[in-house]
Amino acid sequence: MRKLYYTVDVDRDVNIQIPGREAAGSIDRGAGTDPRFSSSERGLGIILDMLDGLGIKGTLFFEGRTAETVDCSRAAGHAVGVHGYDHEDLTALDDGRLEEVVSRAWGAVSDSVGVPTCSRAPYMSADGRVLKAFRRHGSKVDSSMYTPVGGSTEPFELEGMLEMPVPKARDAGGHVIAAYLWPMHEGERRPDDYVALASRIDGPMVLADHSWHMVETREGGPIGPEGERAAVSDVAEILEGIMDLGFEPAVFRGPPSPGVPARNLIRPLRLDGQSRWNMTARLILGKDVSEQIYADLRQRIAALKAKGVTPGLAVVLVGDDPASQVYVRKKGEMCEALGMRSMTIRMPASTTQEELLRKIKELNADPAVHGFLIQLPLPPQIDEAAVISAVSPSKDVDCFHPSNVGRLLTGDPTFLPATPAGVQQMLLRSGIDTRGKHVVVVGRSNIVGKPMAALMMQRGDGADSTVTVVHSKTEDLGAITRQADILIVAVGKPGFIKADDVKEGAVVIDVGTNRVDDPSRPGGSRLTGDVDFDSVKEKACAITPVPGGVGPMTICMLMANAVRAAEMASEVSQ
């Protein structure tokens, strides 16, 4: 039998997210900005009376400060969880402050209500650090995430807890609806909308509500006795309607059972001033993924240094291209941060091909340089193909040498091309299953498109995909991209892929980095991707933003190749 979980956030009466702040802000309704906890207390009593009348239990997530301020004694017998202390954005806190806030919240709820067994992050904004903090203090079940639009509501293991996501789907009119009752209380939804949502769900149904919404609206103040009775009637209608569909009422209990699938966490989309029920795709952030890889690299570098080997990476920069200079500087900074040896060789734009080839020969022979690359593009007088072929394959950390490209195609790579490998790691570490999935790569460049396709069709984790490559000469390109379970876009055209080009629930990886004019921004321009982010995020289940998506992964995987080159050289020398 399918389960129905009615959950309630018992927090201050009205709150708004202020990114980076450690306390929620309250909307000024003409009577100051201080939160009114009385509406939370009264609303909780109304909800508990309703649940008693229906003969069911709820799962109550208490904000720590609210638990300290109001009478919560009647909540005994219901499942109790933690909802932050001051309704802060927990992802904005450093590790020390996060531990302090979660500990304070856990203690406040324990003292005032009962021992918590579950958790929900304020604003549904959680990352791995936040969930680990919840788990350390005793959370067995978390509910800080939404499903992808129309995605599975089945619970899964996440950071050692059972994650119970709040459903999202599209209604009959094609509009996104989440199982958060806020829009209904504000007059934007009807009870039957949520019953209809439940009717389309095969797994559990998690409903989310606010106690204060039984007493007042977000900006309009108290709704009065008649409004309170209407609010009770609406919620009861939803619960009874869903139970009539065959759902059995339940509460959040117990840790993950054996056999529950596990997923890796990628930080869900944060509010940034938008309505929470309109957000769809979760963000896949390069920073989150690269941090995991850097942690592994630091261990490997330490092991090499214990053998007397310090990985060395050299970059040759010919000319003074501004973008190349920035990229080269970032590579050097990351080498230093990891404890690697970094070398930047600057050569003038007038450098001849013969001069560059001599420098490459020197680097090939230098035992302190384990890997190096020639920063592209090169001045017109230099043959790029000849230069790439001159780099020793054992030091070709860009994976551009023909022999390394061939080894990739045959499934026996020495190195992996940085950007495609970064995309693959983002998919792997996001818990996105690629096996048997249709991957469509938009673009056929030697740097991204071709090696990306080759990588995804190999055997093994993060691959085993059915791959299609489309490009500028492809007829009816949208008809093919709409078939993609995973869409990877690298064409160098701003906003090239629109919502109409994407299948509902697809994973969209935007590799593009384009600078476009924008008079509203400092400097008069901004970075954007090859995907029309604002429209596609409403249709995809996961998406990479620009900036902040794939970008950090390129340097990360370059560092991984450099460490690999040092390990291979160390093995040869022994």
C-alpha positions in Angstrom: 0.0 0.0 0.0 1.2 3.5 -0.8 2.0 5.8 2.1 0.8 9.3 2.8 3.1 11.5 4.9 1.6 14.8 6.1 4.5 17.0 7.2 4.4 20.4 8.9 7.1 23.0 9.2 6.5 24.6 12.6 8.4 27.8 12.3 7.9 31.6 12.6 4.8 33.0 11.1 6.3 34.6 8.0 9.9 34.3 6.7 11.8 35.1 3.6 15.2 33.8 2.5 18.1 36.2 2.7 21.1 34.3 1.2 24.0 34.2 3.5 22.0 35.4 6.5 21.9 33.3 9.7 18.3 34.2 10.4 15.2 34.6 8.4 13.7 37.9 7.5 10.0 38.6 8.1 7.8 40.5 5.7 6.8 43.9 7.0 3.0 44.1 7.0 2.9 47.5 8.6 3.5 46.3 12.1 7.3 45.8 12.1 9.5 43.0 10.9 9.7 40.9 14.0 8.2 37.4 13.6 5.0 36.6 15.4 5.4 33.2 16.9 1.8 33.3 18.2 0.5 32.3 14.7 2.8 29.3 14.7 1.5 28.1 18.0 -2.1 28.7 17.2 -1.7 27.1 13.8 0.0 24.0 15.4 -3.0 23.6 17.7 -5.4 23.8 14.8 -3.5 21.2 12.8 -3.2 18.8 15.8 -7.0 19.1 16.3 -7.6 18.3 12.7 -5.3 15.3 12.8 -7.0 14.0 16.0 -10.3 14.3 14.2 -9.0 12.3 11.3 -7.3 9.7 13.5 -3.9 10.1 11.9 -0.4 11.3 13.0 1.8 13.9 11.3 5.6 14.6 11.0 6.4 17.9 12.6 9.6 19.8 11.8 10.3 22.4 14.5 12.4 25.5 14.1 14.6 25.6 17.2 13.7 29.2 18.2 10.0 28.5 17.7 10.2 25.4 19.9 11.8 27.5 22.6 9.1 30.2 22.3 5.7 28.4 22.0 4.0 25.6 23.8 4.7 22.4 21.9 3.5 19.9 24.5 0.6 18.7 22.4 3.0 17.4 19.7 3.8 14.3 21.8 2.9 11.2 19.9 3.7 12.7 16.5 7.0 12.2 14.7 9.3 15.1 15.6 12.0 16.7 13.4 14.4 19.7 13.2 14.0 22.6 10.8 17.0 24.7 11.6 17.2 27.1 14.6 16.5 30.6 13.2 15.3 29.4 9.8 18.7 30.2 8.5 20.1 29.2 5.1 22.3 26.4 6.5 24.3 26.0 3.3 25.7 29.5 3.8 27.4 28.6 7.1 30.9 27.5 7.5 31.6 24.1 9.1 32.0 25.4 12.6 29.0 27.6 12.6 26.9 24.9 10.9 27.7 22.5 13.7 26.9 25.1 16.3 23.5 26.0 14.8 22.4 22.4 14.2 23.4 21.4 17.7 21.5 24.3 19.2 18.4 23.5 17.1 18.6 19.8 18.1 18.9 20.7 21.7 16.0 23.2 21.6 13.6 20.7 20.0 14.7 17.9 22.3 14.1 20.0 25.4 10.8 21.5 24.2 9.1 18.8 22.1 10.9 15.4 22.2 13.9 13.7 20.7 14.0 14.4 17.0 14.3 11.6 14.5 14.1 13.4 11.2 15.1 16.7 9.5 14.2 19.2 6.9 16.5 22.1 5.9 14.9 25.6 5.8 14.0 26.6 2.3 14.6 23.0 1.1 18.2 24.1 0.7 20.7 21.4 1.8 24.0 20.1 0.7 26.2 17.2 1.9 27.6 19.1 4.9 24.1 20.0 6.1 22.8 16.5 5.8 25.8 15.0 7.5 25.3 17.5 10.4 21.7 16.3 10.7 22.8 12.7 10.7 25.4 13.2 13.4 22.8 14.6 15.7 20.5 11.7 15.2 18.4 12.2 12.1 17.3 8.9 10.5 15.0 10.4 7.8 15.4 13.6 5.9 13.0 15.5 3.6 15.0 18.4 2.2 14.6 17.7 -1.5 12.1 17.8 -4.3 11.7 15.1 -6.8 12.4 16.0 -10.5 9.2 17.1 -12.2 7.2 13.9 -12.7 10.1 11.9 -11.2 9.9 8.9 -8.8 8.9 9.6 -5.2 10.5 6.4 -3.9 12.8 7.0 -0.9 16.5 6.6 -1.3 19.6 6.5 0.9 21.4 9.8 1.1 24.3 10.6 3.5 23.3 7.6 5.7 19.7 8.7 6.0 16.5 7.8 4.3 15.6 10.7 2.0 11.9 11.3 1.5 11.5 13.8 -1.4 8.5 16.1 -1.8 6.9 15.4 -5.2 6.7 17.7 -8.1 4.8 17.2 -11.3 2.9 19.1 -14.0 -0.9 19.6 -13.8 -3.4 19.2 -16.6 -2.5 22.7 -17.8 1.2 21.9 -18.0 2.1 24.0 -14.9 4.5 22.8 -12.2 2.9 21.8 -8.9 4.8 20.7 -5.8 3.2 18.9 -2.9 3.8 22.0 -0.7 0.5 23.5 0.4 1.6 27.1 0.5 0.1 28.1 -2.9 -3.3 26.7 -1.8 -3.3 28.7 1.4 -2.4 31.8 -0.7 -5.4 31.2 -3.1 -3.3 30.0 -6.0 -4.3 26.3 -5.8 -7.3 24.2 -5.0 -7.4 21.0 -2.8 -8.3 18.8 -5.7 -5.0 19.9 -7.4 -3.1 18.0 -4.8 -5.4 15.0 -4.9 -4.9 14.9 -8.7 -1.1 15.1 -8.1 -1.3 12.0 -5.7 -3.3 10.1 -8.3 -0.3 10.3 -10.7 2.2 9.0 -8.1 3.1 5.3 -7.8 5.2 5.6 -4.7 4.9 7.5 -1.4 3.2 10.9 -1.2 4.9 13.6 1.0 2.8 16.6 1.7 4.4 19.7 3.3 2.6 22.5 5.2 3.2 25.4 7.5 1.5 25.8 10.9 1.2 29.5 10.6 -0.6 29.2 7.2 -3.6 28.0 9.1 -3.8 31.4 10.8 -2.6 34.0 8.3 -1.4 34.6 4.8 2.2 35.3 3.8 1.6 39.1 3.4 -2.0 39.7 4.3 -1.9 39.0 8.0 -4.6 37.1 10.1 -7.3 35.4 8.1 -9.8 35.3 11.0 -12.1 32.5 12.3 -13.8 31.9 9.0 -10.5 31.7 7.1 -9.1 29.3 9.7 -12.1 27.0 9.3 -11.7 27.1 5.5 -7.9 26.3 5.9 -8.7 23.3 8.0 -11.4 22.1 5.6 -9.1 22.4 2.6 -6.3 20.4 4.2 -8.7 17.8 5.5 -10.2 17.5 2.1 -6.7 16.8 0.6 -5.8 14.2 3.2 -9.2 12.4 2.9 -9.1 12.6 -0.9 -5.6 11.1 -1.0 -6.5 8.3 1.5 -9.5 7.5 -0.7 -7.0 6.8 -3.5 -5.6 4.0 -1.3 -2.8 5.8 0.5 -2.2 4.8 4.1 -1.2 7.6 6.6 2.3 7.2 8.0 5.1 9.2 9.7 8.9 9.4 9.2 10.5 6.6 11.2 13.7 4.5 11.1 16.9 4.5 9.1 17.3 3.2 5.5 16.6 -0.5 5.2 19.0 -2.9 3.3 18.4 -2.7 -0.4 17.3 0.9 -0.5 19.1 2.6 -3.4 21.7 5.2 -2.6 22.3 8.4 -4.4 25.0 11.0 -4.1 24.0 14.5 -3.2 24.3 17.5 -5.4 23.0 20.7 -3.9 19.4 21.3 -4.9 18.4 24.5 -6.5 18.2 27.4 -4.1 15.5 30.0 -4.0 17.3 33.2 -4.9 14.0 35.1 -4.6 11.9 32.8 -6.7 8.8 30.9 -5.6 9.9 27.5 -4.3 7.0 25.7 -6.0 8.1 27.0 -9.4 11.6 25.6 -9.2 12.2 22.3 -11.0 15.6 21.1 -12.0 18.3 20.5 -9.3 21.6 22.2 -10.0 24.7 20.1 -10.7 27.6 22.3 -9.5 31.2 21.8 -10.6 32.4 23.1 -7.3 30.6 20.4 -5.3 31.9 17.6 -7.5 35.5 19.0 -7.9 35.9 19.2 -4.1 35.3 15.5 -3.9 37.9 14.8 -6.5 40.5 17.2 -5.0 40.2 15.4 -1.7 41.3 12.2 -3.4 44.0 14.0 -5.4 45.5 15.4 -2.2 45.9 11.9 -0.8 47.5 10.6 -4.0 49.9 13.6 -4.0 50.8 12.9 -0.4 51.6 9.3 -1.3 53.9 10.5 -4.2 55.7 13.0 -2.0 56.3 10.2 0.5 58.3 8.6 -2.3 60.2 11.8 -3.0 58.1 12.7 -6.0 56.3 16.1 -6.4 54.0 16.2 -9.4 55.1 18.8 -11.8 52.8 20.5 -14.4 54.1 23.0 -17.0 52.0 25.2 -19.3 53.4 26.9 -22.4 51.6 30.2 -23.2 52.4 31.7 -26.6 51.2 35.3 -27.0 49.0 37.4 -24.8 45.4 36.2 -25.3 43.6 37.6 -22.2 41.3 34.5 -21.8 44.3 32.2 -22.0 46.2 34.2 -19.5 43.3 33.9 -17.0 43.1 30.2 -17.6 46.8 29.6 -17.2 46.8 31.6 -13.9 44.0 29.5 -12.5 45.9 26.3 -13.4 49.0 27.6 -11.5 47.0 28.6 -8.5 45.3 25.2 -8.3 48.7 23.4 -8.6 50.0 25.5 -5.6 46.8 24.8 -3.6 47.3 21.0 -4.1 51.0 21.1 -3.3 52.1 20.4 -6.9 55.0 22.0 -8.7 53.8 24.6 -11.3 55.7 26.1 -14.2 54.4 28.7 -16.7 56.5 29.3 -19.8 55.6 32.5 -21.6 56.7 33.0 -25.2 55.9 36.0 -27.4 53.3 36.0 -30.1 56.1 36.2 -32.7 57.5 32.8 -31.6 58.2 30.6 -34.6 57.1 27.0 -34.9 60.7 25.8 -34.7 61.2 27.7 -31.4 58.1 26.2 -29.9 59.0 22.7 -31.0 62.5 23.1 -29.3 60.8 24.1 -26.1 58.5 21.1 -26.3 61.6 18.8 -26.8 63.1 20.3 -23.6 59.9 19.6 -21.6 59.7 16.1 -23.0 63.2 15.4 -21.6 62.8 17.2 -18.2 62.1 14.6 -15.5 60.8 17.2 -13.1 57.9 18.0 -15.6 55.5 15.1 -15.4 52.9 16.6 -17.6 52.6 19.7 -19.7 50.3 21.4 -22.2 50.4 24.0 -24.9 47.7 26.6 -24.3 45.5 27.0 -27.3 44.8 28.9 -29.5 48.2 29.4 -31.1 49.4 32.3 -33.3 48.6 31.7 -37.0 52.2 31.1 -38.0 52.3 27.9 -35.9 50.8 24.5 -37.1 48.7 23.4 -34.2 48.6 19.7 -35.3 52.4 19.5 -35.5 52.7 21.0 -32.1 50.2 18.6 -30.5 52.0 15.6 -32.1 55.3 16.8 -30.7 54.2 16.4 -27.1 55.2 13.1 -25.6 52.1 11.0 -25.1 53.2 10.1 -21.6 53.1 13.9 -20.7 50.1 14.9 -22.8 47.8 15.8 -19.9 45.4 17.6 -22.4 44.9 14.2 -24.1 45.2 15.8 -27.5 48.0 13.6 -29.0 46.7 11.3 -31.7 48.0 8.2 -29.9 46.1 9.2 -26.7 43.0 9.9 -28.7 43.3 6.5 -30.3 43.7 4.8 -26.9 40.5 6.6 -25.7 38.6 5.2 -28.7 39.8 1.6 -28.0 38.9 1.8 -24.4 42.4 1.8 -23.0 43.2 5.5 -22.3 46.4 6.8 -20.7 44.7 10.1 -19.9 41.1 11.4 -20.3 40.3 14.7 -22.0 39.7 17.1 -19.2 36.3 18.6 -20.0 34.6 15.4 -21.2 36.0 13.6 -18.2 34.7 16.4 -15.9 31.2 16.0 -17.4 31.4 12.2 -16.8 32.4 12.7 -13.2 29.5 15.2 -12.7 27.1 12.5 -13.9 28.7 9.8 -11.8 28.8 11.8 -8.6 25.3 13.1 -9.1 23.9 9.6 -8.9 22.8 9.8 -12.6 22.6 6.4 -14.1 24.1 6.4 -17.7 23.8 2.7 -18.5 21.6 2.2 -21.5 20.6 5.8 -21.5 20.3 7.8 -24.7 23.0 10.5 -24.6 22.9 13.2 -27.3 26.0 15.3 -27.7 25.4 18.6 -29.5 28.7 19.6 -31.2 31.6 17.7 -32.8 34.7 19.5 -31.8 37.9 17.7 -31.2 38.1 19.2 -27.7 34.6 18.3 -26.4 32.1 16.8 -28.8 34.0 13.9 -30.3 35.9 12.7 -27.1 32.6 13.2 -25.1 30.8 10.8 -27.4 33.7 8.3 -27.3 33.8 8.4 -23.5 30.1 7.8 -23.0 30.0 4.8 -25.3 32.7 2.9 -23.5 32.1 0.1 -21.0 31.9 0.9 -17.3 30.6 3.3 -14.7 29.5 6.6 -16.0 29.2 5.2 -19.6 27.6 2.2 -21.3 25.3 4.8 -23.0 23.7 4.8 -26.5 25.3 7.9 -28.1 24.1 10.2 -30.9 26.1 13.2 -32.1 24.4 16.2 -33.7 25.9 19.3 -35.3 25.3 22.2 -37.5 24.5 20.1 -40.5 22.0 17.8 -38.7 18.5 18.0 -40.1 15.7 18.6 -37.6 18.2 18.7 -34.8 15.4 19.3 -32.2 13.7 16.0 -33.1 16.9 14.2 -32.0 17.7 16.3 -28.9 14.2 15.7 -27.6 15.0 12.0 -27.5 17.9 12.5 -25.1 17.8 11.2 -21.6 21.1 13.1 -21.1 21.8 16.1 -23.3 25.3 17.4 -23.5 25.7 20.8 -25.3 29.0 22.2 -26.6 28.4 24.4 -29.7 29.6 27.9 -28.6 26.3 29.5 -29.4 24.5 31.4 -26.5 21.0 30.0 -25.7 21.1 27.6 -28.6 19.1 24.9 -26.9 15.6 26.0 -25.9 13.0 24.2 -23.7 11.3 22.9 -26.9 14.5 21.0 -27.7 14.5 19.1 -24.4 12.6 16.0 -23.2 10.7 16.3 -20.0 12.9 15.1 -17.1 16.1 15.0 -19.1 19.5 15.7 -17.6 21.1 18.8 -19.3 24.8 19.5 -19.2 25.8 22.9 -20.6 29.5 23.0 -21.6 29.2 26.3 -23.4 30.8 29.5 -22.1 29.9 32.6 -24.0 30.3 36.3 -23.2 27.3 38.4 -24.2 26.6 42.1 -23.9 24.6 43.0 -20.8 24.5 46.8 -19.9 23.1 45.9 -16.5 26.2 44.1 -15.4 29.5 45.6 -14.3 31.8 45.7 -17.4 28.7 45.6 -19.7 28.7 41.8 -20.3 28.0 38.4 -18.6 28.7 34.8 -19.1 26.1 32.5 -20.5 25.9 28.9 -21.7 24.7 27.2 -24.9 21.4 26.4 -23.1 18.5 28.8 -22.4 18.8 28.1 -18.7 15.7 29.9 -17.5 13.3 27.9 -19.8 15.1 24.6 -19.7 15.4 24.4 -15.9 11.6 24.2 -15.8 11.6 21.0 -17.9 14.9 19.2 -17.0 15.3 17.1 -13.9 18.9 18.3 -13.4 21.0 21.0 -15.1 24.4 22.6 -15.0 24.4 26.4 -14.8 26.8 28.8 -16.5 28.9 29.9 -14.7 29.4 27.4 -11.9 28.6 24.2 -13.8 31.1 22.4 -16.0 33.7 25.1 -15.8 35.5 24.2 -12.5 35.7 20.5 -13.7 38.1 21.2 -16.6 41.0 22.4 -14.4 40.1 19.7 -11.8 40.5 16.9 -14.3 43.6 18.4 -15.8 45.1 18.2 -12.2 44.0 14.6 -12.1 45.8 13.9 -15.4 49.0 15.6 -14.0 48.9 13.4 -10.9 48.4 10.3 -13.1 51.4 11.3 -15.2 53.5 11.6 -12.0 52.3 8.2 -10.8 53.2 6.6 -14.1 56.7 8.2 -14.1 57.2 7.0 -10.5 56.3 3.5 -11.5 58.8 3.6 -14.4 61.6 4.9 -12.2 61.3 2.2 -9.6 
